[in-house]
Each structure stands twice: as C-alpha cells, then as structure tokens.
Amino acid sequence: MAQRKPFLLRVDPKVLDAVQKWANDDLRSLNGQIEFLLRRALKDAGREKKNKE
C-alpha cells in the first residue's frame, strides 16, 4: 500500500456533510471519498502523475 501523508483540512460543515453522505452511498470512508474525488479531479484536469512501470 502507498504511504499516506496526514494533513489538516478545514472545510465548511455543509460540504463535509454532503461528502459524508456521498461516501456512505458509495460504501467508502470519508477519507477514501475525499481521496477518490481528488484523484478524479487531477485526472480530469490532466494533472495526475503517471506511474512508471
């Protein structure tokens, strides 16, 4: 598993509640949902790092 780097995130409570509900619907943890959304945003913006294989 890849290493994780913890950090503090300040977010509007309404946004957090909406993301938590979305995570519940997708059977993910809140942390997993946030990471999923960030990765998708990076991919959509063409900014994801390519893995060297």
PQR file with spaces between the fields and no chain letter, atoms N, CA, C, O and H, PARSE charges and radii, in Angstrom:
ATOM       1  N    MET     1       0.837   -1.179    0.000 -0.4000 1.5000
ATOM       2  CA   MET     1       0.000    0.000    0.000 -0.0000 2.0000
ATOM       3  C    MET     1       0.886    1.248    0.000  0.5500 1.7000
ATOM       4  O    MET     1       1.935    1.276    0.642 -0.5500 1.4000
ATOM       5  N    ALA     2       0.454    2.267   -0.720 -0.4000 1.5000
ATOM       6  CA   ALA     2       1.207    3.515   -0.790 -0.0000 2.0000
ATOM       7  C    ALA     2       1.208    4.204    0.574  0.5500 1.7000
ATOM       8  O    ALA     2       0.269    4.069    1.357 -0.5500 1.4000
ATOM       9  H    ALA     2      -0.398    2.244   -1.242  0.4000 1.0000
ATOM      10  N    GLN     3       2.270    4.933    0.833 -0.4000 1.5000
ATOM      11  CA   GLN     3       2.355    5.678    2.082 -0.0000 2.0000
ATOM      12  C    GLN     3       1.346    6.818    2.061  0.5500 1.7000
ATOM      13  O    GLN     3       1.051    7.379    1.006 -0.5500 1.4000
ATOM      14  H    GLN     3       3.033    5.043    0.196  0.4000 1.0000
ATOM      15  N    ARG     4       0.834    7.148    3.205 -0.4000 1.5000
ATOM      16  CA   ARG     4      -0.128    8.241    3.348 -0.0000 2.0000
ATOM      17  C    ARG     4       0.518    9.353    4.153  0.5500 1.7000
ATOM      18  O    ARG     4       1.269    9.098    5.094 -0.5500 1.4000
ATOM      19  H    ARG     4       1.073    6.692    4.062  0.4000 1.0000
ATOM      20  N    LYS     5       0.222   10.581    3.779 -0.4000 1.5000
ATOM      21  CA   LYS     5       0.745   11.743    4.493 -0.0000 2.0000
ATOM      22  C    LYS     5      -0.446   12.485    5.102  0.5500 1.7000
ATOM      23  O    LYS     5      -1.260   13.041    4.366 -0.5500 1.4000
ATOM      24  H    LYS     5      -0.388   10.789    3.015  0.4000 1.0000
ATOM      25  N    PRO     6      -0.561   12.502    6.419 -0.5600 1.5000
ATOM      26  CA   PRO     6      -1.700   13.173    7.046  0.2800 2.0000
ATOM      27  C    PRO     6      -1.580   14.698    6.949  0.5500 1.7000
ATOM      28  O    PRO     6      -0.481   15.251    6.937 -0.5500 1.4000
ATOM      29  N    PHE     7      -2.732   15.354    6.881 -0.4000 1.5000
ATOM      30  CA   PHE     7      -2.761   16.815    6.899 -0.0000 2.0000
ATOM      31  C    PHE     7      -4.116   17.277    7.400  0.5500 1.7000
ATOM      32  O    PHE     7      -5.098   16.537    7.339 -0.5500 1.4000
ATOM      33  H    PHE     7      -3.626   14.904    6.890  0.4000 1.0000
ATOM      34  N    LEU     8      -4.164   18.493    7.891 -0.4000 1.5000
ATOM      35  CA   LEU     8      -5.396   19.083    8.410 -0.0000 2.0000
ATOM      36  C    LEU     8      -6.156   19.734    7.257  0.5500 1.7000
ATOM      37  O    LEU     8      -5.566   20.418    6.420 -0.5500 1.4000
ATOM      38  H    LEU     8      -3.367   19.095    7.941  0.4000 1.0000
ATOM      39  N    LEU     9      -7.454   19.516    7.223 -0.4000 1.5000
ATOM      40  CA   LEU     9      -8.291   20.108    6.190 -0.0000 2.0000
ATOM      41  C    LEU     9      -9.444   20.843    6.853  0.5500 1.7000
ATOM      42  O    LEU     9     -10.238   20.242    7.577 -0.5500 1.4000
ATOM      43  H    LEU     9      -7.932   18.960    7.902  0.4000 1.0000
ATOM      44  N    ARG    10      -9.533   22.133    6.608 -0.4000 1.5000
ATOM      45  CA   ARG    10     -10.658   22.913    7.117 -0.0000 2.0000
ATOM      46  C    ARG    10     -11.691   22.993    6.004  0.5500 1.7000
ATOM      47  O    ARG    10     -11.377   23.375    4.877 -0.5500 1.4000
ATOM      48  H    ARG    10      -8.889   22.621    6.020  0.4000 1.0000
ATOM      49  N    VAL    11     -12.920   22.631    6.328 -0.4000 1.5000
ATOM      50  CA   VAL    11     -13.963   22.599    5.301 -0.0000 2.0000
ATOM      51  C    VAL    11     -15.302   23.005    5.920  0.5500 1.7000
ATOM      52  O    VAL    11     -15.564   22.750    7.095 -0.5500 1.4000
ATOM      53  H    VAL    11     -13.176   22.320    7.244  0.4000 1.0000
ATOM      54  N    ASP    12     -16.123   23.628    5.118 -0.4000 1.5000
ATOM      55  CA   ASP    12     -17.453   24.034    5.553 -0.0000 2.0000
ATOM      56  C    ASP    12     -18.239   22.798    6.012  0.5500 1.7000
ATOM      57  O    ASP    12     -18.234   21.777    5.324 -0.5500 1.4000
ATOM      58  H    ASP    12     -15.910   23.835    4.163  0.4000 1.0000
ATOM      59  N    PRO    13     -18.903   22.877    7.150 -0.5600 1.5000
ATOM      60  CA   PRO    13     -19.643   21.712    7.661  0.2800 2.0000
ATOM      61  C    PRO    13     -20.692   21.168    6.683  0.5500 1.7000
ATOM      62  O    PRO    13     -20.909   19.958    6.629 -0.5500 1.4000
ATOM      63  N    LYS    14     -21.342   22.041    5.917 -0.4000 1.5000
ATOM      64  CA   LYS    14     -22.340   21.576    4.950 -0.0000 2.0000
ATOM      65  C    LYS    14     -21.688   20.774    3.831  0.5500 1.7000
ATOM      66  O    LYS    14     -22.245   19.778    3.368 -0.5500 1.4000
ATOM      67  H    LYS    14     -21.166   23.024    5.961  0.4000 1.0000
ATOM      68  N    VAL    15     -20.516   21.205    3.403 -0.4000 1.5000
ATOM      69  CA   VAL    15     -19.776   20.472    2.369 -0.0000 2.0000
ATOM      70  C    VAL    15     -19.351   19.119    2.932  0.5500 1.7000
ATOM      71  O    VAL    15     -19.487   18.095    2.262 -0.5500 1.4000
ATOM      72  H    VAL    15     -20.063   22.014    3.779  0.4000 1.0000
ATOM      73  N    LEU    16     -18.844   19.112    4.145 -0.4000 1.5000
ATOM      74  CA   LEU    16     -18.404   17.873    4.769 -0.0000 2.0000
ATOM      75  C    LEU    16     -19.561   16.888    4.926  0.5500 1.7000
ATOM      76  O    LEU    16     -19.405   15.694    4.671 -0.5500 1.4000
ATOM      77  H    LEU    16     -18.733   19.944    4.690  0.4000 1.0000
ATOM      78  N    ASP    17     -20.717   17.390    5.345 -0.4000 1.5000
ATOM      79  CA   ASP    17     -21.893   16.527    5.480 -0.0000 2.0000
ATOM      80  C    ASP    17     -22.298   15.927    4.137  0.5500 1.7000
ATOM      81  O    ASP    17     -22.636   14.746    4.059 -0.5500 1.4000
ATOM      82  H    ASP    17     -20.844   18.360    5.552  0.4000 1.0000
ATOM      83  N    ALA    18     -22.263   16.739    3.081 -0.4000 1.5000
ATOM      84  CA   ALA    18     -22.630   16.247    1.757 -0.0000 2.0000
ATOM      85  C    ALA    18     -21.649   15.189    1.267  0.5500 1.7000
ATOM      86  O    ALA    18     -22.061   14.186    0.685 -0.5500 1.4000
ATOM      87  H    ALA    18     -21.988   17.699    3.145  0.4000 1.0000
ATOM      88  N    VAL    19     -20.358   15.401    1.498 -0.4000 1.5000
ATOM      89  CA   VAL    19     -19.352   14.419    1.084 -0.0000 2.0000
ATOM      90  C    VAL    19     -19.489   13.152    1.924  0.5500 1.7000
ATOM      91  O    VAL    19     -19.304   12.052    1.404 -0.5500 1.4000
ATOM      92  H    VAL    19     -20.023   16.216    1.972  0.4000 1.0000
ATOM      93  N    GLN    20     -19.808   13.285    3.206 -0.4000 1.5000
ATOM      94  CA   GLN    20     -20.009   12.102    4.053 -0.0000 2.0000
ATOM      95  C    GLN    20     -21.191   11.271    3.551  0.5500 1.7000
ATOM      96  O    GLN    20     -21.106   10.045    3.492 -0.5500 1.4000
ATOM      97  H    GLN    20     -19.958   14.179    3.628  0.4000 1.0000
ATOM      98  N    LYS    21     -22.280   11.927    3.193 -0.4000 1.5000
ATOM      99  CA   LYS    21     -23.444   11.200    2.665 -0.0000 2.0000
ATOM     100  C    LYS    21     -23.087   10.497    1.358  0.5500 1.7000
ATOM     101  O    LYS    21     -23.495    9.358    1.133 -0.5500 1.4000
ATOM     102  H    LYS    21     -22.349   12.924    3.241  0.4000 1.0000
ATOM     103  N    TRP    22     -22.327   11.172    0.499 -0.4000 1.5000
ATOM     104  CA   TRP    22     -21.886   10.596   -0.765 -0.0000 2.0000
ATOM     105  C    TRP    22     -21.003    9.375   -0.500  0.5500 1.7000
ATOM     106  O    TRP    22     -21.143    8.342   -1.155 -0.5500 1.4000
ATOM     107  H    TRP    22     -21.995   12.098    0.682  0.4000 1.0000
ATOM     108  N    ALA    23     -20.096    9.505    0.463 -0.4000 1.5000
ATOM     109  CA   ALA    23     -19.224    8.383    0.827 -0.0000 2.0000
ATOM     110  C    ALA    23     -20.052    7.203    1.321  0.5500 1.7000
ATOM     111  O    ALA    23     -19.786    6.058    0.956 -0.5500 1.4000
ATOM     112  H    ALA    23     -19.981   10.344    0.995  0.4000 1.0000
ATOM     113  N    ASN    24     -21.039    7.476    2.136 -0.4000 1.5000
ATOM     114  CA   ASN    24     -21.911    6.408    2.627 -0.0000 2.0000
ATOM     115  C    ASN    24     -22.614    5.702    1.469  0.5500 1.7000
ATOM     116  O    ASN    24     -22.703    4.475    1.446 -0.5500 1.4000
ATOM     117  H    ASN    24     -21.256    8.406    2.432  0.4000 1.0000
ATOM     118  N    ASP    25     -23.110    6.478    0.512 -0.4000 1.5000
ATOM     119  CA   ASP    25     -23.783    5.902   -0.661 -0.0000 2.0000
ATOM     120  C    ASP    25     -22.846    5.026   -1.474  0.5500 1.7000
ATOM     121  O    ASP    25     -23.266    4.011   -2.031 -0.5500 1.4000
ATOM     122  H    ASP    25     -23.037    7.475    0.530  0.4000 1.0000
ATOM     123  N    ASP    26     -21.571    5.417   -1.546 -0.4000 1.5000
ATOM     124  CA   ASP    26     -20.570    4.677   -2.326 -0.0000 2.0000
ATOM     125  C    ASP    26     -19.824    3.629   -1.500  0.5500 1.7000
ATOM     126  O    ASP    26     -18.875    3.010   -1.981 -0.5500 1.4000
ATOM     127  H    ASP    26     -21.230    6.241   -1.094  0.4000 1.0000
ATOM     128  N    LEU    27     -20.262    3.437   -0.249 -0.4000 1.5000
ATOM     129  CA   LEU    27     -19.642    2.468    0.667 -0.0000 2.0000
ATOM     130  C    LEU    27     -18.145    2.726    0.845  0.5500 1.7000
ATOM     131  O    LEU    27     -17.337    1.797    0.842 -0.5500 1.4000
ATOM     132  H    LEU    27     -21.033    3.940    0.142  0.4000 1.0000
ATOM     133  N    ARG    28     -17.789    4.011    0.999 -0.4000 1.5000
ATOM     134  CA   ARG    28     -16.406    4.409    1.252 -0.0000 2.0000
ATOM     135  C    ARG    28     -16.348    5.155    2.580  0.5500 1.7000
ATOM     136  O    ARG    28     -17.360    5.643    3.083 -0.5500 1.4000
ATOM     137  H    ARG    28     -18.446    4.766    1.001  0.4000 1.0000
ATOM     138  N    SER    29     -15.155    5.232    3.131 -0.4000 1.5000
ATOM     139  CA   SER    29     -14.936    6.098    4.287 -0.0000 2.0000
ATOM     140  C    SER    29     -14.912    7.542    3.788  0.5500 1.7000
ATOM     141  O    SER    29     -14.758    7.790    2.592 -0.5500 1.4000
ATOM     142  H    SER    29     -14.332    4.835    2.723  0.4000 1.0000
ATOM     143  N    LEU    30     -15.062    8.474    4.695 -0.4000 1.5000
ATOM     144  CA   LEU    30     -14.980    9.886    4.318 -0.0000 2.0000
ATOM     145  C    LEU    30     -13.615   10.185    3.723  0.5500 1.7000
ATOM     146  O    LEU    30     -13.515   10.857    2.696 -0.5500 1.4000
ATOM     147  H    LEU    30     -15.187    8.273    5.666  0.4000 1.0000
ATOM     148  N    ASN    31     -12.563    9.690    4.361 -0.4000 1.5000
ATOM     149  CA   ASN    31     -11.212    9.903    3.854 -0.0000 2.0000
ATOM     150  C    ASN    31     -11.057    9.300    2.453  0.5500 1.7000
ATOM     151  O    ASN    31     -10.484    9.928    1.563 -0.5500 1.4000
ATOM     152  H    ASN    31     -12.643    9.144    5.195  0.4000 1.0000
ATOM     153  N    GLY    32     -11.566    8.088    2.266 -0.4000 1.5000
ATOM     154  CA   GLY    32     -11.489    7.428    0.971 -0.0000 2.0000
ATOM     155  C    GLY    32     -12.242    8.197   -0.100  0.5500 1.7000
ATOM     156  O    GLY    32     -11.795    8.272   -1.244 -0.5500 1.4000
ATOM     157  H    GLY    32     -12.032    7.577    2.989  0.4000 1.0000
ATOM     158  N    GLN    33     -13.379    8.768    0.262 -0.4000 1.5000
ATOM     159  CA   GLN    33     -14.173    9.533   -0.704 -0.0000 2.0000
ATOM     160  C    GLN    33     -13.445   10.811   -1.109  0.5500 1.7000
ATOM     161  O    GLN    33     -13.425   11.170   -2.286 -0.5500 1.4000
ATOM     162  H    GLN    33     -13.743    8.708    1.192  0.4000 1.0000
ATOM     163  N    ILE    34     -12.851   11.493   -0.139 -0.4000 1.5000
ATOM     164  CA   ILE    34     -12.109   12.714   -0.447 -0.0000 2.0000
ATOM     165  C    ILE    34     -10.938   12.394   -1.368  0.5500 1.7000
ATOM     166  O    ILE    34     -10.694   13.114   -2.336 -0.5500 1.4000
ATOM     167  H    ILE    34     -12.867   11.201    0.817  0.4000 1.0000
ATOM     168  N    GLU    35     -10.216   11.320   -1.073 -0.4000 1.5000
ATOM     169  CA   GLU    35      -9.086   10.928   -1.930 -0.0000 2.0000
ATOM     170  C    GLU    35      -9.568   10.546   -3.329  0.5500 1.7000
ATOM     171  O    GLU    35      -8.936   10.908   -4.321 -0.5500 1.4000
ATOM     172  H    GLU    35     -10.414   10.735   -0.287  0.4000 1.0000
ATOM     173  N    PHE    36     -10.674    9.823   -3.415 -0.4000 1.5000
ATOM     174  CA   PHE    36     -11.260    9.454   -4.705 -0.0000 2.0000
ATOM     175  C    PHE    36     -11.597   10.706   -5.521  0.5500 1.7000
ATOM     176  O    PHE    36     -11.286   10.779   -6.710 -0.5500 1.4000
ATOM     177  H    PHE    36     -11.188    9.529   -2.609  0.4000 1.0000
ATOM     178  N    LEU    37     -12.225   11.676   -4.885 -0.4000 1.5000
ATOM     179  CA   LEU    37     -12.607   12.908   -5.578 -0.0000 2.0000
ATOM     180  C    LEU    37     -11.391   13.718   -6.023  0.5500 1.7000
ATOM     181  O    LEU    37     -11.379   14.281   -7.117 -0.5500 1.4000
ATOM     182  H    LEU    37     -12.478   11.617   -3.919  0.4000 1.0000
ATOM     183  N    LEU    38     -10.379   13.772   -5.177 -0.4000 1.5000
ATOM     184  CA   LEU    38      -9.154   14.490   -5.543 -0.0000 2.0000
ATOM     185  C    LEU    38      -8.458   13.818   -6.726  0.5500 1.7000
ATOM     186  O    LEU    38      -8.002   14.494   -7.648 -0.5500 1.4000
ATOM     187  H    LEU    38     -10.388   13.315   -4.288  0.4000 1.0000
ATOM     188  N    ARG    39      -8.378   12.481   -6.695 -0.4000 1.5000
ATOM     189  CA   ARG    39      -7.746   11.769   -7.807 -0.0000 2.0000
ATOM     190  C    ARG    39      -8.512   11.975   -9.111  0.5500 1.7000
ATOM     191  O    ARG    39      -7.911   12.160  -10.170 -0.5500 1.4000
ATOM     192  H    ARG    39      -8.749   11.932   -5.946  0.4000 1.0000
ATOM     193  N    ARG    40      -9.842   11.941   -9.029 -0.4000 1.5000
ATOM     194  CA   ARG    40     -10.670   12.146  -10.224 -0.0000 2.0000
ATOM     195  C    ARG    40     -10.487   13.561  -10.765  0.5500 1.7000
ATOM     196  O    ARG    40     -10.395   13.757  -11.977 -0.5500 1.4000
ATOM     197  H    ARG    40     -10.331   11.791   -8.169  0.4000 1.0000
ATOM     198  N    ALA    41     -10.434   14.546   -9.873 -0.4000 1.5000
ATOM     199  CA   ALA    41     -10.223   15.926  -10.298 -0.0000 2.0000
ATOM     200  C    ALA    41      -8.858   16.089  -10.967  0.5500 1.7000
ATOM     201  O    ALA    41      -8.744   16.779  -11.979 -0.5500 1.4000
ATOM     202  H    ALA    41     -10.509   14.387   -8.889  0.4000 1.0000
ATOM     203  N    LEU    42      -7.824   15.458  -10.409 -0.4000 1.5000
ATOM     204  CA   LEU    42      -6.488   15.521  -11.006 -0.0000 2.0000
ATOM     205  C    LEU    42      -6.488   14.893  -12.399  0.5500 1.7000
ATOM     206  O    LEU    42      -5.901   15.440  -13.332 -0.5500 1.4000
ATOM     207  H    LEU    42      -7.917   14.897   -9.586  0.4000 1.0000
ATOM     208  N    LYS    43      -7.145   13.746  -12.532 -0.4000 1.5000
ATOM     209  CA   LYS    43      -7.210   13.074  -13.830 -0.0000 2.0000
ATOM     210  C    LYS    43      -7.952   13.935  -14.851  0.5500 1.7000
ATOM     211  O    LYS    43      -7.493   14.103  -15.981 -0.5500 1.4000
ATOM     212  H    LYS    43      -7.622   13.301  -11.774  0.4000 1.0000
ATOM     213  N    ASP    44      -9.101   14.480  -14.444 -0.4000 1.5000
ATOM     214  CA   ASP    44      -9.899   15.315  -15.343 -0.0000 2.0000
ATOM     215  C    ASP    44      -9.142   16.563  -15.790  0.5500 1.7000
ATOM     216  O    ASP    44      -9.341   17.047  -16.904 -0.5500 1.4000
ATOM     217  H    ASP    44      -9.474   14.343  -13.527  0.4000 1.0000
ATOM     218  N    ALA    45      -8.277   17.081  -14.924 -0.4000 1.5000
ATOM     219  CA   ALA    45      -7.501   18.283  -15.235 -0.0000 2.0000
ATOM     220  C    ALA    45      -6.196   17.957  -15.949  0.5500 1.7000
ATOM     221  O    ALA    45      -5.448   18.860  -16.324 -0.5500 1.4000
ATOM     222  H    ALA    45      -8.115   16.687  -14.019  0.4000 1.0000
ATOM     223  N    GLY    46      -5.917   16.654  -16.141 -0.4000 1.5000
ATOM     224  CA   GLY    46      -4.672   16.254  -16.795 -0.0000 2.0000
ATOM     225  C    GLY    46      -3.448   16.499  -15.937  0.5500 1.7000
ATOM     226  O    GLY    46      -2.362   16.757  -16.456 -0.5500 1.4000
ATOM     227  H    GLY    46      -6.525   15.920  -15.837  0.4000 1.0000
ATOM     228  N    ARG    47      -3.617   16.421  -14.628 -0.4000 1.5000
ATOM     229  CA   ARG    47      -2.513   16.721  -13.718 -0.0000 2.0000
ATOM     230  C    ARG    47      -2.074   15.527  -12.880  0.5500 1.7000
ATOM     231  O    ARG    47      -1.275   15.686  -11.957 -0.5500 1.4000
ATOM     232  H    ARG    47      -4.499   16.211  -14.206  0.4000 1.0000
ATOM     233  N    GLU    48      -2.584   14.330  -13.185 -0.4000 1.5000
ATOM     234  CA   GLU    48      -2.188   13.164  -12.400 -0.0000 2.0000
ATOM     235  C    GLU    48      -0.785   12.731  -12.772  0.5500 1.7000
ATOM     236  O    GLU    48      -0.363   12.854  -13.921 -0.5500 1.4000
ATOM     237  H    GLU    48      -3.233   14.200  -13.935  0.4000 1.0000
ATOM     238  N    LYS    49      -0.065   12.219  -11.774 -0.4000 1.5000
ATOM     239  CA   LYS    49       1.286   11.707  -12.035 -0.0000 2.0000
ATOM     240  C    LYS    49       1.171   10.344  -12.685  0.5500 1.7000
ATOM     241  O    LYS    49       0.344    9.529  -12.276 -0.5500 1.4000
ATOM     242  H    LYS    49      -0.408   12.119  -10.840  0.4000 1.0000
ATOM     243  N    LYS    50       1.968   10.091  -13.668 -0.4000 1.5000
ATOM     244  CA   LYS    50       1.993    8.795  -14.327 -0.0000 2.0000
ATOM     245  C    LYS    50       2.895    7.858  -13.549  0.5500 1.7000
ATOM     246  O    LYS    50       4.014    8.234  -13.198 -0.5500 1.4000
ATOM     247  H    LYS    50       2.640   10.752  -14.001  0.4000 1.0000
ATOM     248  N    ASN    51       2.437    6.654  -13.272 -0.4000 1.5000
ATOM     249  CA   ASN    51       3.257    5.653  -12.593 -0.0000 2.0000
ATOM     250  C    ASN    51       4.223    5.023  -13.596  0.5500 1.7000
ATOM     251  O    ASN    51       3.828    4.647  -14.700 -0.5500 1.4000
ATOM     252  H    ASN    51       1.529    6.349  -13.556  0.4000 1.0000
ATOM     253  N    LYS    52       5.484    4.912  -13.202 -0.4000 1.5000
ATOM     254  CA   LYS    52       6.484    4.268  -14.060 -0.0000 2.0000
ATOM     255  C    LYS    52       6.425    2.775  -13.807  0.5500 1.7000
ATOM     256  O    LYS    52       6.600    2.328  -12.674 -0.5500 1.4000
ATOM     257  H    LYS    52       5.805    5.217  -12.305  0.4000 1.0000
ATOM     258  N    GLU    53       6.178    2.000  -14.853 -0.4000 1.5000
ATOM     259  CA   GLU    53       6.122    0.552  -14.706 -0.0000 2.0000
ATOM     260  C    GLU    53       7.097   -0.087  -15.639  0.5500 1.7000
ATOM     261  O    GLU    53       7.207   -1.312  -15.672 -0.5500 1.4000
ATOM     262  H    GLU    53       6.036    2.363  -15.774  0.4000 1.0000
